[in-house]
Structure formats: structure tokens, C-alpha cells
Amino acid sequence: MAASKPQIRSLFATPVSIHFLPIAQDANATLRPLIMEHVGNGSHGQGWRSDNDIAWCGEHLQTVFRVARDLADGATSTRTGGRVALDWKIEACVCVRQKGEYRELAARPGAFWSGVYYVDDGYAKSDDPALGGECELADPRGVLPAMVAPQYAFRIPGGQSAGQTEVIRPQSGMIVLYPSWLVRGERRHDGEQARVTIEFDMTPP
């Protein structure tokens, strides 16, 4: 009997959702100047971060939250695969990073989903990759898959980054939603314009 092809299964998937706010152009035109009025001093090269009381962002903040809740509902299920519609609690802050600043890699313990909304990517419409500032997501397995033979990877979709990081180039209006245990950071931003984001954590009731 002829040998059958081996079945390859990708186990323990890590979902990352990328979406664009439908009214991003109008929302960002209001949010950016409002946020820049509140900017204080940054710390240790990682930019300025507000406290968690950002109600002053107004109605467009609530629009971002509504879209985030819809994304979270769509990416969450019961253990038997059933759909959910949850009353997600959201805590959020505003971050502003100037040229030369970055966000160190960190997880967000205590939440289920975390996300970032890019009010202004800081690229001033440039597509030059030298400007950096990519959103960086680290392999949750750590460096283990790359320790023994770092020159090799897994022959599956996404397998080439095992033990390393995946990067997403931000765009104004983009929402990135990811599990809170997944380590996220941003590489050094070298755009001439400030990078402006709303970063949030979501917990179920």
C-alpha cells in the first residue's frame, strides 16, 4: 500500500487581529490635536504615556472602543466553540513617541485581549522602511525554537519566525488586537512626525 502524506497540524494558534477604523480619517483629525495638547514629558526614551483617565478624548474614543469590542467578540469563543457577546471592560491610555523613541517588549498581565490604535503612525505618508517603528510581536515560546539550530525553521505558515519576532508596519487608523500574554513592543521610530497611539487592555466580565 502506498504511503499516505503526513498530516501537519499547527497547534496552539496565536490570533492577532488587524483592522481599520471605518471613520479613521475624521476621528484622527480630531483626536491628534486633542492628544497633543495633553502631552507631557516622556521617560527613558519610550515617549509620553497618559494615565488611564482619557475621557477627554471624547466621542471618537468610544468609537474606537466599540470597534475593539466587536473585534474581541468575533475573536473569542466558549471552550466548545460557541460565539460570545461580552461586556468587555476596557482600560486605556494615550502614548506619544517622538523621533528616536520606542516601546520595549512587554506583556499585559491581568487582561484577556490587548490592543493598540494608531491615531498617527508618524510616517507623514512615507513608505521608507528605514523609518522603523514597526509593531513587534515576540514568539510566546521564547527563544527555545531557535536555540539548537537557529538556521532552521518550521515549514508551515508563520514557521520561519519561530523563536524570533513578527513585525507589523503601523498605519494611521489601524487597530491591532492580540492576546494580552503575547509580548508586544515597537521598534525605534525615526519618522519626523510624532507617533500617536491609544493602547488598551480588555477583560471579560
N, C-alpha and C positions, 0 to 999 in steps of 0.2 A: 504494500500500500504506500502510495506517495505521501511523503511527509507534508503536513499542513504548515501554513505560515504561522510563526509565533504571534500571539496576541500581545500587543503592547498597550498597557493601560497607564495613564497618567494619574497617579493617586495624590490625594491631599491638595487639591487645587486651591490657589490663592486668587480670589476675584479682585480685580481693580476696574472700577467703572470710570470712563471718561465721557463727559457730556458737556454741552454748551448751553448756557443760559439763553433762552429764546429772546429775551429783551436786553441782551448784554450791552448793546451799544447805548441805549438810553440809560440803563441802570448805571453803567460805569461812568458816563458823563456827569452823573450826579454824585456818585459815591467817591470818585477820586478826589475832587477838590474838597469835599467834606472831610475825608480822612486826612488829607494833607494839612488841614487846619489844626488837627489834633496831634500831629507828630511831635514827639519829644526827642530826647537823646537816646541813641542806641546803646548797645552794650557788647563789648568784646568782639566787634566785627560782625555781629549777627543781626544788626539792624534794630529797629524800634518795634516793641510789642506792647499793645494796649493791655489794659486789664480786661476782665470778662464782661464788663458792662458796656456794651456798644449799641445800646438802644438808639443812640444819637445818629446811627447810620440810616434810620428812617425806614420807610416802606419798602425800599429796594432790598434791604437786608432780609425782610420777611419773605420776599420773593425768592431769594437765594435759598432760604431755609425750606420753603415749600417744595422747591425742586429737589433739594437734598433729601427731604423726607420721602418723596416719590421714588427717587433712585434707591434709597435704602430699603423701602418696602419691596421694590422689584428685585432686589438682590438678596433678600432674606427669605427664609422658609422655616417651617417647623421641621423637626427631625424626620418626619415622614414625607417631606416634600411639599407640604401644603403652603399656600400663599398666605401672606400676612398683611395687615394694615395696622401699624402700631403708632402709638402716641409718643414719638421719639422726643426725648429731652435733648436739647442742643445747648452746648456751651461754646462760645466763640470769642475770638479776639481778632484784632486787626494787626497786621505786620507790614512794615515798610522797610525795604532794604535798598540802600544806595549802592552806587558802583563800588565794587570791591568787597561787598558783604555776602554772606552765605547763611545757610541754616544747617547746623550739624545734624547728623543722623540720630534719630530718636524715635522710640515707640511711644504710644499714648495709653498707658495702663489705666484701667478703670472705665473704658468705653468699649463699645462694640464696633462701630464704624467711626472713622475719622476722615476729614476731607479738607481740601483747600480750594478756594475760589479765587481766580486771578482777575482782579479788578484792572490791573495794568501789568502786562508781562515785562515792561521796562525795555523792550527791544526797539521801540519807536519805529515799528514796521520793518525793521531789518531782519533778514533771514541769515545773517552771518553766524555760523556755528561758533566762531571764536568768542562770541559774547557770553558763552557759558550759561550759567543759571538754570541748568536742567533740573527738573524734579527727579530725585534719585530714590529708588526703592530697593532695599537690600534683601538678599536671599534670606528668608527666615531660618534656614538651616545653618546659617553662618558660613564660615569658610570651609567646613568639612568636605563638601563635594570637590573642592579644588586643592586639597592638601596633598594627596598622594600623587596625583598625576594632573597638575594644573593645565597641561597642554591638551587634555581631552575633556569632552563634554558629552551630554546625552543627545542621542539622535531622535529627539522629539520636539514638537513646537515649544519654544522657550527654553530648551535644554542647554543652549550654548552659554547661558549666563549663570549656570549652576555655581554657587559659591561666590558669586560676584554681585553686581547690581544691574537693574534695568533703569533706563532713563526715559523721561518724557519731556519734550521741549514744551514749556508752557505757552499758552496763547491767551490773550485777553478774552474774558468770557468763558474760559474753560473751568469746569469743575472736575476734580479728581477725588474719587471716593474709594477708600481702601480699608481693610480690616485694621483696627487700632493697634493690634500687636505687630503689624508689619512696620519695620523701621523705615522712616522717610526723612529725607533731608533735601537741601538744594545746594547745588554746586555754586561756586563763586560767580556772582552776577557782575558782568563787566559792561552792561549796557549803560548808555549815558543817562537814561531816564530811570527814575526810582521804580522798583518793583513793589507793587501794592497788592496785598492778598488779605482775604478773610479766611482764617483757619478755624476749624470747628471739630468738636467731638460729639458723638451721638450715642445715647444709651437708651435701651428699651425700658418700658415701664415695669 
